[in-house]
Amino acid sequence: MRIAIHPLRREFRIALAVAVTAGVGALAFHFDLHAIAFALWAIAAAGAVAFYLALWRPSRISRDAVLTIKLAGALRECAPRSLLGQLRERGGATLFDLRQALEYAQRDDRLKAVIVRIAGLQTGLASADELHALLRALGRAGRRTIAVLEGDSADLREYLVACGASEIVANPNTLMTMLGVAAGSVFLRGALERMKLEAQTLQWKEYKGAAETFTRDRMSPELRESLEAIVADCKELLTGRIAEARGIAPDRAGELAGGGFLSARVAREAGLIDRAGYFEDLRAEFDPEHKDRVFVSLARYLRRVAYERRSAGYPKLALIHGVGPVVAGEPPAGGDFLSGEAEAILDGAPPELALPSLQTPMKSAPARTAAINRYMLQLALLTCHLAGSM
Protein backbone atom coordinates (compact mmCIF):
# COMPACT_ATOMS: atom_id res chain seq x y z
CA MET A 1 0.00 0.00 0.00
CA ARG A 2 1.34 3.41 -1.02
CA ILE A 3 0.66 6.42 1.21
CA ALA A 4 0.82 9.83 -0.44
CA ILE A 5 2.35 12.48 1.78
CA HIS A 6 1.41 15.96 0.62
CA PRO A 7 3.52 18.99 1.55
CA LEU A 8 2.23 21.16 4.33
CA ARG A 9 0.59 24.43 3.44
CA ARG A 10 2.63 27.55 3.98
CA GLU A 11 0.52 28.61 6.97
CA PHE A 12 1.31 25.37 8.82
CA ARG A 13 5.01 25.62 8.00
CA ILE A 14 5.16 29.19 9.30
CA ALA A 15 3.15 28.28 12.40
CA LEU A 16 5.43 25.31 13.04
CA ALA A 17 8.54 27.46 12.69
CA VAL A 18 7.11 30.10 15.05
CA ALA A 19 6.08 27.44 17.57
CA VAL A 20 9.49 25.77 17.48
CA THR A 21 11.27 29.11 17.89
CA ALA A 22 9.01 30.08 20.78
CA GLY A 23 9.48 26.63 22.34
CA VAL A 24 13.23 26.90 22.14
CA GLY A 25 12.92 30.34 23.74
CA ALA A 26 10.88 28.86 26.58
CA LEU A 27 13.48 26.17 27.05
CA ALA A 28 16.22 28.80 27.17
CA PHE A 29 14.22 30.80 29.71
CA HIS A 30 13.88 27.67 31.85
CA PHE A 31 17.67 27.35 31.98
CA ASP A 32 18.02 31.03 32.96
CA LEU A 33 19.25 32.08 29.49
CA HIS A 34 16.97 35.08 29.55
CA ALA A 35 18.67 37.13 26.86
CA ILE A 36 18.54 34.26 24.37
CA ALA A 37 14.94 33.50 25.34
CA PHE A 38 13.77 37.05 24.75
CA ALA A 39 15.65 37.21 21.45
CA LEU A 40 14.00 34.01 20.22
CA TRP A 41 10.56 35.19 21.31
CA ALA A 42 11.14 38.49 19.49
CA ILE A 43 12.16 36.58 16.34
CA ALA A 44 9.06 34.39 16.56
CA ALA A 45 6.78 37.38 17.06
CA ALA A 46 8.44 39.35 14.25
CA GLY A 47 8.14 36.40 11.89
CA ALA A 48 4.44 35.96 12.66
CA VAL A 49 3.70 39.66 12.26
CA ALA A 50 5.71 39.89 9.02
CA PHE A 51 3.90 36.88 7.56
CA TYR A 52 0.52 38.38 8.46
CA LEU A 53 1.24 41.87 7.14
CA ALA A 54 3.32 41.02 4.05
CA LEU A 55 1.76 37.77 2.82
CA TRP A 56 -1.47 36.65 4.42
CA ARG A 57 -3.36 39.93 4.77
CA PRO A 58 -2.65 41.25 1.22
CA SER A 59 -3.88 37.95 -0.21
CA ARG A 60 -7.30 38.25 1.49
CA ILE A 61 -10.16 39.90 -0.39
CA SER A 62 -13.73 40.39 0.72
CA ARG A 63 -16.48 38.15 -0.59
CA ASP A 64 -18.15 39.43 -3.77
CA ALA A 65 -15.08 41.53 -4.54
CA VAL A 66 -14.68 43.30 -7.88
CA LEU A 67 -11.34 43.15 -9.67
CA THR A 68 -10.47 46.38 -11.53
CA ILE A 69 -7.86 46.36 -14.30
CA LYS A 70 -6.55 49.49 -15.99
CA LEU A 71 -5.25 49.04 -19.55
CA ALA A 72 -3.44 52.13 -20.80
CA GLY A 73 -0.29 52.74 -22.79
CA ALA A 74 2.02 50.11 -24.20
CA LEU A 75 1.36 46.53 -23.10
CA ARG A 76 4.48 44.38 -22.73
CA GLU A 77 4.55 40.60 -22.95
CA CYS A 78 6.51 40.32 -19.70
CA ALA A 79 8.31 42.61 -17.27
CA PRO A 80 11.87 43.71 -18.19
CA ARG A 81 14.61 41.80 -16.43
CA SER A 82 16.78 44.76 -15.50
CA LEU A 83 16.02 46.83 -12.41
CA LEU A 84 16.26 50.06 -14.39
CA GLY A 85 13.77 48.77 -16.94
CA GLN A 86 11.34 47.78 -14.20
CA LEU A 87 11.61 51.24 -12.63
CA ARG A 88 10.86 52.86 -15.99
CA GLU A 89 7.77 50.69 -16.36
CA ARG A 90 6.33 52.21 -13.16
CA GLY A 91 4.62 48.96 -12.23
CA GLY A 92 2.54 48.72 -15.40
CA ALA A 93 0.65 45.50 -16.01
CA THR A 94 2.13 43.02 -18.46
CA LEU A 95 0.34 40.47 -20.59
CA PHE A 96 1.78 37.75 -18.35
CA ASP A 97 0.29 39.45 -15.26
CA LEU A 98 -3.11 39.77 -16.92
CA ARG A 99 -3.06 36.14 -18.00
CA GLN A 100 -2.20 34.99 -14.47
CA ALA A 101 -4.95 37.11 -12.90
CA LEU A 102 -7.73 36.35 -15.37
CA GLU A 103 -7.06 32.62 -15.45
CA TYR A 104 -7.13 32.39 -11.65
CA ALA A 105 -10.24 34.59 -11.49
CA GLN A 106 -12.17 31.88 -13.34
CA ARG A 107 -12.14 29.68 -10.22
CA ASP A 108 -11.97 32.34 -7.49
CA ASP A 109 -15.25 32.06 -5.57
CA ARG A 110 -14.65 35.33 -3.74
CA LEU A 111 -14.69 37.32 -6.97
CA LYS A 112 -18.02 38.67 -8.20
CA ALA A 113 -17.03 40.68 -11.27
CA VAL A 114 -14.10 41.99 -13.28
CA ILE A 115 -14.02 45.54 -14.65
CA VAL A 116 -11.50 46.36 -17.38
CA ARG A 117 -10.89 50.09 -17.90
CA ILE A 118 -9.44 50.77 -21.36
CA ALA A 119 -7.93 54.12 -22.34
CA GLY A 120 -5.20 54.58 -24.95
CA LEU A 121 -4.14 50.92 -25.00
CA GLN A 122 -1.20 50.28 -27.34
CA THR A 123 -0.86 46.65 -28.28
CA GLY A 124 -0.76 44.34 -31.26
CA LEU A 125 -3.66 42.42 -32.70
CA ALA A 126 -2.41 39.10 -31.31
CA SER A 127 -2.20 40.42 -27.73
CA ALA A 128 -5.60 42.07 -28.06
CA ASP A 129 -7.07 38.78 -29.26
CA GLU A 130 -5.52 36.94 -26.31
CA LEU A 131 -7.06 39.38 -23.85
CA HIS A 132 -10.38 38.98 -25.69
CA ALA A 133 -10.18 35.20 -25.27
CA LEU A 134 -9.30 35.50 -21.56
CA LEU A 135 -12.31 37.74 -20.90
CA ARG A 136 -14.60 35.43 -22.86
CA ALA A 137 -13.40 32.43 -20.84
CA LEU A 138 -13.98 34.39 -17.64
CA GLY A 139 -17.55 35.12 -18.69
CA ARG A 140 -18.18 31.45 -19.53
CA ALA A 141 -16.94 30.59 -16.02
CA GLY A 142 -19.83 32.59 -14.57
CA ARG A 143 -18.04 35.82 -13.71
CA ARG A 144 -19.56 39.14 -14.70
CA THR A 145 -17.14 41.01 -16.95
CA ILE A 146 -17.48 44.68 -17.84
CA ALA A 147 -15.29 46.70 -20.18
CA VAL A 148 -15.25 50.49 -19.85
CA LEU A 149 -13.95 52.52 -22.82
CA GLU A 150 -12.65 55.67 -21.12
CA GLY A 151 -10.36 57.28 -23.68
CA ASP A 152 -11.15 60.08 -26.10
CA SER A 153 -11.16 57.45 -28.83
CA ALA A 154 -11.17 53.66 -29.08
CA ASP A 155 -9.65 51.88 -32.06
CA LEU A 156 -10.35 48.38 -33.34
CA ARG A 157 -7.76 46.68 -31.13
CA GLU A 158 -9.13 48.34 -28.00
CA TYR A 159 -12.63 47.37 -29.04
CA LEU A 160 -11.50 43.79 -29.68
CA VAL A 161 -10.38 43.59 -26.05
CA ALA A 162 -13.58 45.25 -24.84
CA CYS A 163 -15.96 42.98 -26.72
CA GLY A 164 -14.49 40.00 -24.89
CA ALA A 165 -16.44 41.24 -21.86
CA SER A 166 -20.11 40.45 -21.40
CA GLU A 167 -20.93 44.18 -21.05
CA ILE A 168 -19.38 47.21 -22.73
CA VAL A 169 -19.74 50.71 -21.30
CA ALA A 170 -18.34 53.70 -23.20
CA ASN A 171 -17.91 57.25 -22.00
CA PRO A 172 -20.48 59.46 -23.72
CA ASN A 173 -17.69 61.46 -25.39
CA THR A 174 -15.66 58.46 -26.56
CA LEU A 175 -15.25 58.28 -30.34
CA MET A 176 -15.18 54.79 -31.83
CA THR A 177 -12.55 54.82 -34.60
CA MET A 178 -13.65 51.74 -36.54
CA LEU A 179 -11.30 52.20 -39.49
CA GLY A 180 -11.03 48.60 -40.62
CA VAL A 181 -7.77 46.88 -41.56
CA ALA A 182 -5.26 48.10 -44.12
CA ALA A 183 -1.57 47.61 -44.90
CA GLY A 184 0.89 49.53 -46.99
CA SER A 185 4.51 50.43 -47.46
CA VAL A 186 6.76 53.37 -48.29
CA PHE A 187 9.01 53.19 -51.35
CA LEU A 188 12.14 55.33 -51.43
CA ARG A 189 13.81 54.45 -54.72
CA GLY A 190 12.95 57.76 -56.35
CA ALA A 191 14.18 59.77 -53.38
CA LEU A 192 17.43 57.81 -53.26
CA GLU A 193 18.01 58.36 -56.97
CA ARG A 194 17.65 62.13 -56.52
CA MET A 195 20.34 61.97 -53.87
CA LYS A 196 22.56 59.87 -56.19
CA LEU A 197 22.28 56.90 -53.84
CA GLU A 198 21.73 53.27 -54.72
CA ALA A 199 20.68 50.55 -52.28
CA GLN A 200 22.27 47.14 -52.74
CA THR A 201 20.22 44.35 -51.21
CA LEU A 202 20.06 40.58 -51.27
CA GLN A 203 16.66 38.95 -51.69
CA TRP A 204 16.01 35.22 -51.39
CA LYS A 205 12.86 34.18 -53.28
CA GLU A 206 10.16 36.46 -54.56
CA TYR A 207 8.08 36.82 -51.37
CA LYS A 208 10.94 38.26 -49.30
CA GLY A 209 9.96 41.85 -49.94
CA ALA A 210 11.46 43.65 -46.96
CA ALA A 211 14.05 45.39 -49.14
CA GLU A 212 11.51 46.69 -51.65
CA THR A 213 11.31 49.92 -49.66
CA PHE A 214 14.74 50.87 -51.02
CA THR A 215 14.78 49.15 -54.43
CA ARG A 216 11.34 49.84 -55.93
CA ASP A 217 9.04 52.78 -56.52
CA ARG A 218 5.85 50.73 -56.22
CA MET A 219 4.69 47.49 -54.64
CA SER A 220 5.54 44.23 -56.39
CA PRO A 221 2.72 41.74 -57.15
CA GLU A 222 4.24 39.25 -54.71
CA LEU A 223 4.39 41.75 -51.84
CA ARG A 224 0.84 42.86 -52.60
CA GLU A 225 -0.33 39.26 -52.53
CA SER A 226 1.28 38.58 -49.14
CA LEU A 227 -0.07 41.81 -47.61
CA GLU A 228 -3.57 41.13 -48.95
CA ALA A 229 -3.45 37.66 -47.33
CA ILE A 230 -2.45 39.19 -43.99
CA VAL A 231 -5.20 41.82 -44.22
CA ALA A 232 -7.78 39.16 -45.09
CA ASP A 233 -6.76 37.07 -42.07
CA CYS A 234 -7.01 40.09 -39.76
CA LYS A 235 -10.42 41.02 -41.14
CA GLU A 236 -11.67 37.47 -40.68
CA LEU A 237 -10.43 37.38 -37.09
CA LEU A 238 -11.98 40.74 -36.18
CA THR A 239 -15.35 40.14 -37.81
CA GLY A 240 -15.58 36.64 -36.33
CA ARG A 241 -14.77 37.80 -32.80
CA ILE A 242 -17.14 40.80 -32.96
CA ALA A 243 -19.98 38.78 -34.47
CA GLU A 244 -19.69 36.02 -31.87
CA ALA A 245 -19.30 38.35 -28.89
CA ARG A 246 -22.04 40.84 -29.81
CA GLY A 247 -24.48 38.40 -31.40
CA ILE A 248 -24.64 40.05 -34.82
CA ALA A 249 -24.22 38.67 -38.34
CA PRO A 250 -20.64 38.38 -39.65
CA ASP A 251 -21.40 40.58 -42.66
CA ARG A 252 -22.81 43.27 -40.41
CA ALA A 253 -19.81 42.94 -38.09
CA GLY A 254 -17.50 43.49 -41.06
CA GLU A 255 -19.40 46.62 -42.04
CA LEU A 256 -19.21 48.02 -38.51
CA ALA A 257 -15.49 47.23 -38.22
CA GLY A 258 -14.93 49.56 -41.18
CA GLY A 259 -17.71 52.00 -40.34
CA GLY A 260 -15.41 54.94 -39.66
CA PHE A 261 -15.91 57.33 -36.75
CA LEU A 262 -18.87 56.37 -34.55
CA SER A 263 -20.17 58.22 -31.52
CA ALA A 264 -21.17 56.36 -28.38
CA ARG A 265 -24.84 56.85 -29.27
CA VAL A 266 -24.43 55.41 -32.78
CA ALA A 267 -22.32 52.53 -31.42
CA ARG A 268 -25.04 51.69 -28.91
CA GLU A 269 -27.73 51.76 -31.59
CA ALA A 270 -25.60 49.46 -33.76
CA GLY A 271 -25.14 46.98 -30.89
CA LEU A 272 -21.40 47.55 -30.49
CA ILE A 273 -21.75 48.72 -26.88
CA ASP A 274 -24.42 48.19 -24.23
CA ARG A 275 -24.68 51.69 -22.80
CA ALA A 276 -22.94 55.01 -22.33
CA GLY A 277 -21.63 55.77 -18.86
CA TYR A 278 -18.66 56.17 -16.57
CA PHE A 279 -16.69 54.03 -14.16
CA GLU A 280 -18.24 56.03 -11.33
CA ASP A 281 -21.62 54.58 -12.31
CA LEU A 282 -20.24 51.08 -11.77
CA ARG A 283 -18.68 52.12 -8.48
CA ALA A 284 -22.08 53.30 -7.27
CA GLU A 285 -23.64 50.02 -8.42
CA PHE A 286 -21.17 47.66 -6.76
CA ASP A 287 -20.33 49.78 -3.71
CA PRO A 288 -23.40 51.87 -2.83
CA GLU A 289 -22.25 52.26 0.78
CA HIS A 290 -18.75 53.48 -0.24
CA LYS A 291 -16.91 50.90 1.85
CA ASP A 292 -13.91 50.90 -0.53
CA ARG A 293 -13.33 47.23 0.28
CA VAL A 294 -15.24 45.90 -2.70
CA PHE A 295 -12.79 46.93 -5.40
CA VAL A 296 -9.47 45.10 -5.68
CA SER A 297 -6.60 46.43 -7.78
CA LEU A 298 -4.65 44.20 -10.14
CA ALA A 299 -1.45 44.55 -8.08
CA ARG A 300 -3.17 43.32 -4.92
CA TYR A 301 -4.95 40.53 -6.75
CA LEU A 302 -1.66 39.32 -8.20
CA ARG A 303 -0.34 38.99 -4.63
CA ARG A 304 -3.38 36.87 -3.86
CA VAL A 305 -2.77 34.72 -6.94
CA ALA A 306 0.90 34.20 -6.05
CA TYR A 307 0.08 33.36 -2.43
CA GLU A 308 -2.67 30.89 -3.29
CA ARG A 309 -0.62 29.18 -6.00
CA ARG A 310 2.37 28.67 -3.73
CA SER A 311 0.25 27.57 -0.80
CA ALA A 312 -1.67 25.05 -2.91
CA GLY A 313 1.55 23.38 -4.02
CA TYR A 314 0.97 23.48 -7.76
CA PRO A 315 3.51 21.57 -9.91
CA LYS A 316 6.49 23.72 -10.78
CA LEU A 317 7.78 24.29 -14.27
CA ALA A 318 11.31 25.51 -14.86
CA LEU A 319 11.50 27.92 -17.79
CA ILE A 320 14.72 28.73 -19.60
CA HIS A 321 14.25 32.01 -21.45
CA GLY A 322 16.76 32.21 -24.31
CA VAL A 323 17.27 35.71 -25.72
CA GLY A 324 19.77 36.82 -28.33
CA PRO A 325 22.19 35.02 -30.63
CA VAL A 326 23.80 31.70 -29.72
CA VAL A 327 27.55 32.05 -29.21
CA ALA A 328 30.29 29.58 -28.38
CA GLY A 329 32.24 29.83 -25.16
CA GLU A 330 31.96 32.71 -22.71
CA PRO A 331 29.39 35.34 -23.78
CA PRO A 332 30.36 39.03 -24.13
CA ALA A 333 29.90 41.27 -21.09
CA GLY A 334 27.15 43.38 -22.68
CA GLY A 335 23.95 42.34 -24.40
CA ASP A 336 21.81 39.19 -24.36
CA PHE A 337 23.42 35.99 -25.59
CA LEU A 338 22.72 32.28 -25.27
CA SER A 339 26.04 30.62 -24.53
CA GLY A 340 27.33 27.09 -24.37
CA GLU A 341 28.02 27.86 -20.71
CA ALA A 342 24.35 27.13 -20.00
CA GLU A 343 25.67 23.65 -19.17
CA ALA A 344 26.76 25.05 -15.80
CA ILE A 345 23.18 24.90 -14.53
CA LEU A 346 22.81 21.24 -15.39
CA ASP A 347 25.07 19.60 -12.82
CA GLY A 348 23.64 16.31 -11.70
CA ALA A 349 21.56 15.70 -14.81
CA PRO A 350 21.55 12.13 -16.18
CA PRO A 351 24.15 11.42 -18.88
CA GLU A 352 21.51 10.68 -21.53
CA LEU A 353 20.32 14.29 -21.26
CA ALA A 354 23.74 15.85 -21.74
CA LEU A 355 23.77 18.97 -23.88
CA PRO A 356 25.39 18.84 -27.29
CA SER A 357 28.41 21.07 -27.54
CA LEU A 358 28.25 24.41 -29.32
CA GLN A 359 32.01 24.96 -29.12
CA THR A 360 32.84 23.67 -32.61
CA PRO A 361 32.32 26.32 -35.30
CA MET A 362 30.23 25.23 -38.29
CA LYS A 363 30.67 26.90 -41.64
CA SER A 364 27.31 26.21 -43.28
CA ALA A 365 24.11 27.93 -42.18
CA PRO A 366 21.99 24.71 -42.32
CA ALA A 367 24.50 22.93 -40.07
CA ARG A 368 24.41 25.78 -37.55
CA THR A 369 20.60 25.84 -37.61
CA ALA A 370 20.38 22.08 -37.09
CA ALA A 371 22.87 22.20 -34.21
CA ILE A 372 21.01 25.06 -32.53
CA ASN A 373 17.69 23.20 -32.89
CA ARG A 374 19.18 20.07 -31.30
CA TYR A 375 20.68 22.20 -28.52
CA MET A 376 17.36 23.92 -27.75
CA LEU A 377 15.44 20.61 -27.83
CA GLN A 378 17.87 19.02 -25.40
CA LEU A 379 17.71 22.16 -23.25
CA ALA A 380 13.93 21.79 -23.10
CA LEU A 381 14.23 18.13 -22.04
CA LEU A 382 16.67 19.13 -19.31
CA THR A 383 14.26 21.82 -18.17
CA CYS A 384 11.58 19.17 -17.71
CA HIS A 385 14.02 16.98 -15.81
CA LEU A 386 15.01 19.82 -13.48
CA ALA A 387 11.38 20.78 -12.91
CA GLY A 388 10.55 17.23 -11.88
CA SER A 389 13.36 17.19 -9.31
CA MET A 390 12.22 20.39 -7.51
Summary of the structure (lengths in Angstrom):
residues: 390
radius of gyration: 28.2
end to end distance: 24.9
largest distance: 95.1
contacts: 1044
relative contact order: 0.09
helix: 50%
strand: 13%
